[in-house]
Amino acid sequence: MTKIQIDLSEEEDKIVEIYKLVNSHKTKQEAIKKMVKYFKAEIKPTNLKDKEYFK
């Protein structure tokens, strides 16, 4: 489990609040957890010289 503390701007806070209300979440934390699932992350190594990392 990872805990992250973030400072949301007023506009970002409103977006999270609306998402929370529309989707019937109890807390903003729960809403943010669900929102994160909409993103795709890629991890690519950098600074590898003449090596193939994924073989």
PAZAPA-4460 file (N, C-alpha, C; in steps of 0.05 Angstrom, whole numbers, plus 32768, in hexadecimal, padded with zeros to 4 digits):
% residues 55
    n_x    n_y    n_z   ca_x   ca_y   ca_z    c_x    c_y    c_z   seq   type   mol
   8011   7FE9   8000   8000   8000   8000   8012   8019   8000     1      M     A
   800A   802C   7FF0   8019   8045   7FEF   8006   805B   7FF6     2      T     A
   800F   806D   8006   7FFF   8085   800D   800D   809D   8000     3      K     A
   7FFC   80AD   7FF3   8006   80C4   7FE5   7FF7   80DD   7FEE     4      I     A
   8005   80F1   7FF5   7FF8   810A   7FFD   7FFC   811E   7FE6     5      Q     A
   7FE5   8129   7FDC   7FE6   813B   7FC6   7FD8   8155   7FCD     6      I     A
   7FE1   816B   7FC2   7FD4   8184   7FC5   7FC4   818A   7FAC     7      D     A
   7FAA   818B   7FAE   7F9A   8190   7F96   7F93   81AE   7F95     8      L     A
   7F93   81B8   7F7C   7F8B   81D3   7F78   7F6D   81D4   7F7D     9      S     A
   7F62   81EC   7F7E   7F45   81EE   7F83   7F35   81E1   7F6C    10      E     A
   7F3E   81E4   7F54   7F30   81D8   7F3D   7F32   81B9   7F3E    11      E     A
   7F4A   81AF   7F44   7F4E   8192   7F47   7F3C   8186   7F5D    12      E     A
   7F3B   8195   7F73   7F2B   818C   7F8A   7F0D   818A   7F82    13      D     A
   7F04   819D   7F72   7EE8   819D   7F69   7EE3   8185   7F57    14      K     A
   7EF6   817F   7F45   7EF3   8168   7F33   7EF1   814E   7F43    15      I     A
   7F02   814B   7F57   7F01   8133   7F68   7EE7   8132   7F78    16      V     A
   7EDE   8148   7F82   7EC5   8149   7F91   7EAD   8141   7F7F    17      E     A
   7EAC   814C   7F67   7E97   8145   7F55   7E98   8127   7F4E    18      I     A
   7EB0   811D   7F48   7EB2   8100   7F42   7EA9   80EF   7F59    19      Y     A
   7EB0   80F8   7F71   7EA7   80EA   7F8A   7E89   80E9   7F8C    20      K     A
   7E7C   80FF   7F88   7E5F   8101   7F8A   7E51   80F1   7F74    21      L     A
   7E5A   80F4   7F5C   7E4D   80E6   7F45   7E4F   80C8   7F48    22      V     A
   7E65   80BE   7F52   7E6A   80A1   7F54   7E64   8096   7F70    23      N     A
   7E58   80A5   7F81   7E50   809D   7F9C   7E67   8092   7FAD    24      S     A
   7E7E   809F   7FAC   7E94   8097   7FBD   7E91   80A5   7FD7    25      H     A
   7E9B   8099   7FEC   7E98   80A5   8007   7EAD   80BA   800D    26      K     A
   7EC6   80B7   8002   7EDB   80CA   8007   7EE9   80D2   7FEE    27      T     A
   7EF8   80E8   7FEF   7F07   80F1   7FD8   7F1E   80DD   7FD2    28      K     A
   7F28   80D1   7FE7   7F3E   80BD   7FE4   7F34   80A6   7FD3    29      Q     A
   7F1C   809C   7FD9   7F10   8086   7FCA   7F0C   808F   7FAC    30      E     A
   7F03   80A7   7FA8   7EFE   80B2   7F8D   7F18   80B3   7F7E    31      A     A
   7F2D   80BD   7F8A   7F47   80BF   7F7D   7F52   80A3   7F76    32      I     A
   7F4E   808F   7F87   7F57   8074   7F81   7F49   806A   7F68    33      K     A
   7F30   806F   7F65   7F21   8066   7F4E   7F29   8076   7F35    34      K     A
   7F2F   8090   7F38   7F37   80A0   7F21   7F52   8097   7F16    35      M     A
   7F63   808E   7F27   7F7E   8086   7F1E   7F7D   806E   7F0B    36      V     A
   7F69   805E   7F0E   7F66   8046   7EFD   7F61   804D   7EE0    37      K     A
   7F5A   8066   7EDA   7F55   806E   7EBE   7F6F   8074   7EAF    38      Y     A
   7F85   8074   7EBC   7F9F   807B   7EB0   7FAF   8062   7EAB    39      F     A
   7FBF   8063   7E96   7FD2   804E   7E8F   7FEE   8058   7E93    40      K     A
   7FFE   8049   7EA0   801A   8051   7EA6   802D   803E   7E98    41      A     A
   8042   8049   7E8D   8057   8039   7E81   8071   803F   7E8F    42      E     A
   8080   802B   7E95   809A   802F   7EA2   80AF   8026   7E8E    43      I     A
   80C1   8039   7E87   80D6   8034   7E74   80F0   803C   7E81    44      K     A
   8104   802B   7E81   811D   8032   7E8C   812C   8047   7E7B    45      P     A
   813B   8058   7E88   814B   806C   7E79   8168   8068   7E80    46      T     A
   8179   8075   7E70   8196   8074   7E74   81A2   8058   7E72    47      N     A
   8196   8047   7E62   81A2   802D   7E5D   81B2   802F   7E43    48      L     A
   81CC   8029   7E45   81DD   802B   7E2D   81E2   8010   7E22    49      K     A
   81D9   800C   7E09   81DD   7FF3   7DFB   81D4   7FDA   7E0A    50      D     A
   81BE   7FDC   7E18   81B3   7FC6   7E27   8195   7FC4   7E20    51      K     A
   818C   7FAC   7E1E   816F   7FA9   7E1B   8164   7FA0   7E37    52      E     A
   8154   7FB1   7E42   814A   7FAC   7E5D   8135   7F95   7E5E    53      Y     A
   8123   7F96   7E4B   810D   7F82   7E4B   8114   7F6C   7E36    54      F     A
   8120   7F57   7E3F   8126   7F40   7E2D   8119   7F28   7E38    55      K     A
***
